[in-house]
Amino acid sequence: MTKLDRTWLWPLLAIVWMALIYWLSDKPASDYEAASEATSWLPLASTIAHVGLYFTLSVFVLRTLVLLRPVSIGLIAYSTVFVALVYGILDEIHQSNVKGRRSEAVDVVADVFGAVLVVVLWFLFKRYRSKSSG
């Protein structure tokens, strides 16, 4: 077992990342005015940020489930997406109660897209490894 395969590391990273997402969602809209102006040239900047945040969270969740191996590969994939969906919904509910912020379904879709992207890349990596080893 390598240092990166320690079963306590990945859930800890997931929890810390969830705390970061919560912290970012807890800031009022006025705190993001400068960032909004700086990224005004980039279409869908907020959506890209959501995909990136939940992509990273999903890497941590997927790795936790892979190391623990509590269920089948398919259920690991579904569980990873489910965690992103549930946390994305809870995050949007929380965000709707923050001054100047609102809840948007498109943000949850972007969150789930980040998780699905992780799962698809994981399956492609597994397929590549199995073809190259035998």
C-alpha positions in Angstrom: 0.0 0.0 0.0 1.4 3.4 -1.0 1.0 6.5 1.1 -1.7 7.7 -1.3 -3.7 4.5 -0.8 -4.3 5.1 2.9 -8.1 4.6 3.5 -8.3 7.5 5.9 -6.8 10.1 3.5 -9.5 10.2 0.8 -12.6 10.6 3.0 -10.7 13.3 4.9 -10.0 15.1 1.6 -13.6 14.7 0.6 -14.8 16.2 3.9 -12.3 19.1 3.7 -13.4 19.8 0.1 -17.0 19.8 1.1 -16.2 22.3 3.8 -14.5 24.5 1.1 -17.6 24.3 -1.1 -19.7 25.2 1.9 -17.4 28.1 2.7 -17.6 29.4 -0.8 -21.4 29.1 -0.9 -21.7 30.9 2.4 -20.2 34.2 1.1 -22.6 36.9 0.0 -22.9 37.8 -3.6 -21.0 41.1 -3.0 -17.9 39.1 -2.2 -17.9 37.8 -5.8 -18.3 41.1 -7.7 -14.6 41.4 -8.5 -14.4 37.8 -9.6 -17.5 38.2 -11.7 -16.0 41.2 -13.5 -12.7 39.5 -14.0 -14.4 36.5 -15.7 -17.0 38.4 -17.6 -15.3 37.5 -20.9 -15.6 33.8 -20.1 -19.0 32.4 -21.0 -20.4 30.0 -18.3 -17.6 30.9 -15.8 -19.8 29.9 -12.9 -20.8 26.7 -14.5 -17.2 25.8 -15.2 -16.4 26.5 -11.5 -19.1 24.2 -10.4 -17.9 21.4 -12.7 -14.3 21.8 -11.4 -15.3 21.9 -7.7 -17.5 18.8 -8.0 -15.1 17.0 -10.3 -12.5 17.3 -7.5 -15.0 16.2 -4.8 -16.0 13.2 -6.9 -12.3 12.2 -7.3 -12.0 12.1 -3.5 -15.4 10.2 -3.1 -14.6 7.7 -5.9 -11.2 6.9 -4.5 -12.6 6.4 -1.0 -15.2 4.0 -2.3 -12.6 2.1 -4.5 -10.3 1.7 -1.5 -13.0 0.5 0.8 -14.6 -1.7 -1.9 -17.9 -2.0 -0.1 -19.9 -2.7 -3.2 -19.6 -3.5 -6.9 -17.9 -1.2 -9.5 -21.2 -0.1 -10.9 -22.5 0.8 -7.5 -19.3 2.7 -6.8 -19.9 4.8 -9.9 -23.6 5.4 -9.1 -22.7 6.3 -5.5 -20.1 8.8 -6.6 -22.6 10.6 -8.8 -25.3 10.4 -6.1 -23.0 12.0 -3.5 -22.4 14.9 -5.9 -26.1 15.2 -6.6 -27.1 15.2 -3.0 -24.4 17.6 -1.9 -25.1 19.9 -4.9 -28.8 20.1 -3.9 -27.9 20.8 -0.3 -25.4 23.4 -1.3 -28.0 25.2 -3.5 -30.5 25.1 -0.7 -27.9 26.6 1.7 -26.8 29.1 -0.9 -30.4 30.3 -1.4 -30.4 31.5 2.2 -27.2 33.6 1.7 -27.6 37.4 1.1 -27.7 38.2 -2.6 -27.3 34.5 -3.7 -29.9 32.3 -5.3 -30.4 28.7 -6.0 -30.2 27.5 -9.6 -30.9 24.1 -11.0 -28.3 24.6 -13.7 -25.6 24.6 -10.9 -26.8 21.2 -9.7 -26.6 19.9 -13.3 -23.0 21.2 -13.5 -22.2 19.5 -10.2 -23.5 16.2 -11.5 -21.7 16.7 -14.8 -18.4 17.0 -12.9 -19.1 13.7 -11.1 -20.1 11.9 -14.3 -16.9 13.1 -16.0 -14.9 11.6 -13.1 -16.8 8.3 -13.5 -16.4 8.2 -17.3 -12.7 8.9 -17.0 -12.3 6.2 -14.3 -14.0 3.6 -16.6 -11.9 4.6 -19.5 -8.7 4.4 -17.3 -9.8 0.9 -16.1 -10.4 -0.2 -19.7 -7.0 1.1 -20.8 -5.2 -0.6 -18.0 -7.0 -3.9 -18.6 -6.1 -3.8 -22.4 -2.5 -2.8 -21.7 -1.9 -5.5 -19.1 -3.3 -8.4 -21.0 
